[in-house]
Each structure stands twice: as structure tokens, then as C-alpha cells.
């Protein structure tokens, strides 16, 4: 998967710490950025494909990404 989508990401220039909250409850600031992002879906697919375990990717927390993996396995 090409990472050219990163050039268009809304998170460019934002402190990366925002995207690595201590808890899921503290993820709202990062998710708000993601909601406005034109490449949110590409970011999420990248995180799922690479099994990103930390941080907010494509507007999802690690827990939410695990849920997506489970749902996709059940659907396959």
C-alpha cells in the first residue's frame, strides 16, 4: 500500500503526542482531527494492515481496531 496518502493527512504539523493518548477516554482530541481528515479511511486501512498497536489511526483506538479485525474475520 502506497503511503502517499500521508501527504494529505489532517494531522500534519500537529504534535504527535495528541495521537498517543494515555487512555481511550483521552482520545477525543485526536479523533476530532481525524473526523476532518480527507484520508481517514486510508489511514485506518494502513493501521489495520500493519497491526498498529498504539495510537489513534483513522479515527480509531487500538481497542476499536481490534474489534474491526474480529468483525472482518467473522465476515470472511
JOMORA-V396180 format. One record per residue. RES is the residue in one letter. PHI is phi as a letter, one per 40 degrees, with the letter a starting at -180 (NA if undefined). Layout:
res: (RES,RES)
phi: (PHI,PHI)
//
This chain:
res: (X,X,X,X,X,X,X,X,X,X,X,X,X,X,X,X,X,X,X,X,X,X,X,X,X,X,X,X,X,X,X,X,X,X,X,X,X,X,X,X,X,X,X,X,X,X,X,X,X,X,X,X,X,X,X,X,X,X,X,X,X,X,X,X,X,X,X,X,X,X,X,X,X,X,X,X)
phi: (NA,c,c,c,d,d,c,b,c,c,c,d,g,c,d,d,d,d,c,b,c,c,b,c,c,c,c,c,c,c,c,c,c,c,c,c,c,c,b,d,c,c,c,c,c,c,c,c,c,b,f,c,c,b,g,c,b,f,g,b,c,d,c,c,c,c,c,c,d,c,c,c,c,c,c,c)
//
